[in-house]
């Protein structure tokens, strides 16, 4: 179906302007102030609404295959499009691990059968799978993921020679989870010896400390500089790590980039008192000072993109004691709404939100024809109402795990419509599941 969006307030490429948008055959065909509806496209009156390019989340864990009691590609992608996220990049720590091209392609096949959003999947690095990484076609894969700190799943890469091989030989973007495992284990051993096994969640940022993050991140940066690799460090959680990155050169020329996540912009260690394990992530949510400095780095372009690290676990798993409860939480349904709250609080502009959640992700990963509202680009679009509040409750959550750290919060805005490849997949709470998303494609490195 073709659509003509009338009278939208468009936020795109550092501008806000009023325009019509014509969508034909899944593509943005025309962007003009007044477009005649010559071909009887379905008209949508967007007066009073803001039209944004769909968000591209470069870090999610949708748990399929093998961990589908927590989430599935279908359920989590459905939550994503309801939140205005039109494309996602999913991590390899599933079961089995996506560390071979064969296993990776199984995930792509599954997504083609059920994902309402566009999709890509990282190929995971291990201490001994260099051959798989070298034979992959990175015009069809978003990049290589290295767990330089252990998290959910058994994917820690801690062999120095293996790391050097990946950084020196793999011609692809390398995305890293950076925490120093020996330091974390020593911190936990010391705290358990002093306080016992039944410790509170507020010890999490002490165990997974600033020093553990910085030691690993700085090592990754040193490898990238040594071998001129394309390095993207995920979920920056400390102010100290910001010294590793630069805002002095344009993003398209950067070889070393960084990501901030919603939870590190929203929560601080003061929230452990009320949220406990429900804001237990790796890396940990840290101090109010770290939070402020990360936000500042987003604004001044030291940090390049905003993502979620959406990582659902069941309520039963999260309600265990701190040491047993897994790290991670669901966020993808509310990432744009959370950033729009910051806009309402005058902390960030609409243009900067779109830059960090759409434009820069497309540029950083070199995604073909997405991330912008441009003629000839895929019509991945979101209509948001900045004056229609959304209260988060159990009834409107779409995650399979059926909880959110935002439960009870009323966001000041709402997502009204989401288009994926020109298909109106989400419309004021209703879904049209007659079409699925597409595999993201990438420009050669």
C-alpha positions in Angstrom: 0.0 0.0 0.0 1.2 3.5 -0.8 0.8 6.4 1.7 0.7 10.1 1.7 1.6 11.6 5.0 0.2 15.2 5.2 1.3 18.1 7.3 3.9 16.3 9.4 6.5 18.1 11.5 9.6 16.4 10.1 12.8 16.0 12.3 15.7 15.1 10.0 19.3 16.0 9.3 19.4 18.7 12.0 16.3 20.4 10.7 12.7 20.6 11.8 10.2 21.6 9.1 6.7 21.0 8.0 6.2 18.7 5.0 4.3 16.0 3.2 5.9 12.6 2.6 4.9 10.2 -0.2 5.6 6.5 0.3 5.5 4.3 -2.8 6.5 0.6 -2.9 8.2 0.8 0.4 10.4 3.8 -0.5 10.2 7.5 0.3 9.2 8.8 -3.1 8.8 12.5 -2.4 9.3 15.1 0.3 7.6 18.3 -0.4 5.5 20.9 1.3 2.3 20.2 -0.7 2.1 16.9 -2.6 -0.9 16.2 -4.8 -2.4 12.8 -4.3 -2.5 11.8 -7.9 -2.3 8.0 -7.4 -4.9 7.7 -4.6 -2.4 6.8 -1.9 -3.8 6.3 1.5 -3.7 9.7 3.2 -2.6 10.2 6.8 -3.2 13.5 8.5 -0.1 14.1 10.6 -0.9 17.6 11.8 0.4 18.0 15.3 2.6 15.0 15.0 6.4 14.7 14.6 7.8 12.4 11.9 11.1 10.8 12.8 13.3 8.3 10.9 12.8 4.9 12.6 15.3 4.2 15.4 18.1 1.7 14.7 19.1 -0.1 17.9 22.6 -1.5 17.5 22.5 -3.7 20.6 19.7 -6.0 21.6 19.4 -9.6 22.9 16.2 -11.2 21.7 17.1 -14.6 23.2 16.3 -16.8 20.2 17.4 -19.6 19.8 17.7 -21.5 23.0 16.6 -18.9 25.6 13.0 -18.3 24.4 11.5 -18.5 27.9 13.0 -15.0 28.2 12.1 -13.5 24.8 11.8 -14.4 21.1 12.6 -12.5 17.9 8.8 -12.2 17.2 7.8 -10.8 20.6 10.8 -8.5 21.1 10.7 -7.1 17.5 7.0 -6.5 18.0 7.8 -4.5 21.2 10.5 -2.6 19.2 8.2 -1.4 16.4 5.6 -0.3 19.0 8.4 1.9 20.4 9.4 3.3 17.0 12.5 1.1 16.6 12.4 -0.1 13.0 15.7 -2.0 12.8 17.8 -3.9 15.3 21.2 -5.6 15.5 21.1 -8.7 17.8 23.9 -10.2 19.8 25.4 -13.8 19.4 25.1 -15.0 23.0 22.1 -17.3 22.3 22.0 -21.1 22.5 23.7 -22.3 20.4 26.1 -19.4 20.2 26.1 -17.6 16.9 29.8 -18.1 16.3 29.7 -19.9 13.0 28.2 -18.7 9.8 25.9 -21.7 9.7 24.3 -20.8 13.1 24.2 -17.2 12.2 22.3 -17.8 9.0 19.7 -19.8 11.0 19.0 -16.7 13.0 18.6 -14.7 9.8 16.2 -17.3 8.4 14.1 -17.2 11.6 13.9 -13.4 11.6 12.7 -13.5 7.9 9.8 -15.6 9.1 8.7 -13.6 12.1 10.4 -10.2 12.7 8.2 -7.1 12.3 11.3 -5.0 12.3 14.4 -5.0 10.0 17.2 -7.1 11.4 20.9 -7.9 11.5 22.9 -10.3 13.7 26.5 -10.0 14.9 28.8 -12.9 14.4 30.4 -13.8 17.7 34.1 -14.1 18.3 35.6 -16.8 20.4 39.2 -17.7 21.4 39.4 -20.1 18.4 36.9 -19.2 15.6 39.1 -16.9 13.5 38.4 -18.9 10.3 34.7 -18.3 10.6 35.2 -14.6 11.1 37.5 -14.4 8.0 35.1 -16.0 5.6 32.0 -14.0 6.5 30.5 -11.6 4.0 30.2 -8.3 6.0 28.0 -6.6 3.4 25.3 -8.8 4.9 26.4 -8.9 8.6 26.6 -5.8 10.9 29.9 -6.9 12.5 31.8 -9.0 14.9 31.0 -9.0 18.6 33.7 -9.7 21.2 32.9 -10.2 24.9 36.1 -8.8 26.5 34.2 -9.2 29.7 31.9 -12.1 30.6 28.2 -11.5 30.7 25.1 -13.7 29.9 26.4 -16.8 28.1 29.9 -18.3 27.8 31.6 -16.1 25.2 34.5 -14.5 27.0 37.5 -13.9 24.7 40.5 -13.6 27.0 43.3 -15.0 24.9 45.7 -12.2 23.9 46.7 -13.9 20.6 43.1 -14.5 19.7 42.2 -10.8 20.3 45.2 -9.6 18.3 44.2 -11.9 15.4 40.6 -10.5 15.3 41.8 -6.9 15.5 44.5 -7.3 12.9 42.9 -9.7 10.4 39.1 -9.2 10.4 38.0 -6.5 8.0 34.7 -5.6 9.7 33.4 -3.5 12.5 34.3 -5.0 15.9 31.9 -4.3 18.7 33.1 -5.0 22.2 31.7 -5.5 25.7 34.6 -4.2 27.8 35.0 -5.2 31.5 38.1 -6.8 33.0 37.1 -10.3 34.3 39.9 -10.9 36.7 39.4 -7.6 38.4 35.6 -8.2 38.7 36.2 -11.7 40.2 38.6 -10.3 42.7 36.2 -7.5 43.7 33.4 -10.0 44.2 35.6 -12.3 46.2 36.6 -9.5 48.5 33.1 -8.2 49.1 31.6 -11.6 49.7 34.4 -12.4 52.2 33.5 -9.2 54.1 29.7 -9.1 53.8 28.6 -12.7 53.0 26.8 -14.3 50.0 23.5 -12.4 50.6 24.6 -9.0 49.4 22.5 -6.2 48.1 22.4 -5.1 44.4 24.0 -1.7 45.3 27.3 -3.6 45.4 27.0 -4.3 41.6 28.9 -1.1 40.5 31.5 -1.7 43.1 32.1 -5.3 41.9 31.9 -4.3 38.2 33.8 -1.2 38.9 35.0 1.9 37.0 38.5 0.5 37.0 37.3 -2.8 35.5 35.6 -1.0 32.7 38.4 1.4 31.9 41.1 -1.3 32.0 39.3 -3.4 29.3 38.1 -0.4 27.2 41.6 1.1 27.1 43.0 -2.2 26.1 40.5 -2.5 23.2 41.3 1.0 22.1 45.1 0.2 22.2 44.5 -2.8 19.9 42.3 -0.8 17.5 45.0 1.9 17.3 47.8 -0.7 16.8 46.0 -2.5 13.9 43.8 0.5 12.6 40.7 -1.5 13.3 37.1 -0.3 13.3 36.2 -0.5 17.0 32.8 0.3 18.5 32.7 0.0 22.3 29.2 -0.7 23.6 27.3 0.6 26.6 29.8 3.1 28.1 29.1 3.3 31.8 31.8 5.5 33.3 33.1 9.1 33.0 36.6 7.8 33.0 36.2 5.9 29.7 35.2 9.0 27.9 38.9 10.1 27.6 39.3 7.2 25.2 37.1 8.8 22.5 37.2 11.9 20.4 34.7 14.5 19.1 37.3 16.3 17.0 36.7 14.4 13.7 33.5 13.6 11.8 31.8 10.3 12.5 32.3 9.0 9.0 36.1 9.3 9.6 36.2 7.8 13.0 37.8 4.4 13.5 37.0 4.2 17.2 33.4 4.9 18.3 31.2 4.6 21.4 27.6 3.9 22.4 25.5 5.0 25.4 22.5 3.0 26.5 19.2 4.3 27.8 19.7 2.8 31.3 23.0 4.6 31.8 21.4 7.9 30.8 18.3 7.4 33.0 19.3 5.5 36.2 22.1 5.9 38.8 23.4 3.9 41.7 20.8 5.7 43.9 18.1 3.7 42.1 19.3 0.4 43.4 17.5 1.1 46.7 14.1 0.8 44.9 14.8 -1.1 41.7 17.3 -3.7 42.9 18.0 -6.4 40.4 15.6 -4.8 37.9 18.4 -2.3 37.0 21.2 -4.9 37.3 23.0 -4.6 33.9 26.5 -5.4 32.8 28.3 -3.0 32.8 26.7 -1.7 35.9 24.6 1.5 36.3 27.0 3.7 38.2 27.0 7.2 39.9 25.1 10.3 39.2 28.4 11.9 38.1 29.0 9.1 35.6 25.4 9.5 34.3 25.8 13.3 33.8 29.2 12.9 32.1 27.8 10.2 29.7 24.9 12.5 28.8 27.3 15.4 28.2 29.3 13.1 25.9 26.2 12.3 23.9 25.5 16.0 23.5 29.1 16.9 22.4 29.5 13.9 20.1 32.2 12.1 22.1 29.6 9.3 22.2 28.2 8.5 18.8 25.0 6.5 19.2 22.2 5.7 21.7 21.0 2.1 22.1 19.2 -0.1 24.6 21.2 -3.3 25.3 17.6 -4.8 25.5 18.2 -8.0 27.4 15.1 -9.7 28.9 15.0 -12.1 31.8 12.0 -13.6 33.5 10.6 -12.1 36.8 11.5 -15.4 38.5 15.1 -15.0 37.4 15.3 -11.4 38.4 13.7 -12.0 41.8 16.6 -14.3 42.9 19.3 -13.0 45.2 21.8 -10.5 43.8 24.5 -13.1 43.0 22.1 -15.4 41.3 20.0 -12.9 39.4 21.1 -12.4 35.8 22.1 -9.0 34.4 20.0 -7.3 31.8 16.5 -5.9 31.3 13.9 -5.0 28.6 14.0 -1.5 27.2 13.4 -1.5 23.4 9.7 -0.6 23.6 10.4 2.7 25.5 13.8 4.0 24.2 12.4 6.8 22.0 9.9 7.7 24.7 12.6 7.9 27.3 14.7 10.2 25.1 11.6 12.4 24.4 11.2 12.8 28.1 14.7 14.2 28.2 13.6 16.6 25.4 10.6 17.7 27.4 13.0 18.3 30.3 15.1 20.5 28.0 18.2 18.3 28.3 18.4 17.4 24.6 17.0 18.5 21.2 14.8 16.5 18.9 17.5 16.9 16.2 20.1 15.3 18.5 17.8 12.4 19.5 17.3 11.6 15.8 21.0 12.0 15.1 22.0 9.5 17.8 19.3 7.0 17.4 19.0 6.9 13.5 21.4 8.9 11.4 24.6 8.1 13.3 23.8 4.4 13.6 23.3 4.2 9.8 26.5 6.1 9.2 28.6 4.2 11.8 27.6 0.8 10.5 27.4 2.0 6.9 23.8 0.7 6.5 22.4 0.9 3.0 19.6 3.5 2.4 18.2 3.7 6.0 18.4 6.0 9.0 17.3 9.2 7.2 14.2 10.7 5.7 15.5 11.0 2.2 13.9 10.4 -1.2 14.9 6.9 -2.4 15.5 5.6 1.1 13.5 2.9 2.8 10.4 4.3 4.4 11.3 3.4 8.0 9.3 6.1 9.7 7.7 7.0 13.1 4.9 9.4 13.9 5.2 10.5 17.5 2.7 12.6 19.5 4.8 14.7 21.9 1.7 15.8 23.8 0.0 12.5 24.4 1.3 10.7 27.6 2.0 7.0 27.8 1.8 5.2 31.2 3.8 2.0 31.4 1.9 -0.9 32.9 1.6 -4.7 32.7 -1.3 -4.4 30.3 0.6 -2.5 27.6 4.0 -4.3 27.8 4.8 -6.4 24.7 7.9 -8.1 26.0 7.6 -11.9 26.6 9.2 -11.4 30.1 6.2 -9.1 30.9 8.0 -6.5 33.1 9.9 -3.2 32.6 12.1 -1.0 34.8 9.8 1.8 33.7 6.6 0.3 35.1 4.5 3.0 36.7 6.3 5.8 34.9 4.2 8.1 32.6 6.2 9.2 29.6 5.1 12.6 28.2 4.9 11.4 24.6 3.5 8.4 22.6 4.3 6.5 19.5 1.3 6.6 17.2 2.4 4.9 14.0 5.5 3.0 12.8 6.3 2.2 9.2 8.8 -0.5 8.3 9.7 -0.5 4.6 6.6 1.6 3.9 4.4 -1.0 5.7 2.2 0.5 8.5 3.1 -2.2 11.0 1.9 -0.3 14.1 -1.0 2.0 14.2 -2.2 3.4 17.6 -1.9 0.0 19.4 -2.9 -2.2 16.5 -0.5 -4.3 14.4 -0.6 -5.3 10.8 1.6 -8.5 10.7 1.1 -9.2 7.0 4.7 -8.2 6.2 8.0 -8.8 7.9 11.1 -6.7 8.1 14.1 -7.0 5.8 17.7 -8.0 6.3 19.9 -4.9 6.7 22.6 -4.6 4.1 25.9 -2.7 4.5 28.4 -0.8 2.3 31.8 -2.6 2.0 34.5 -1.5 4.4 
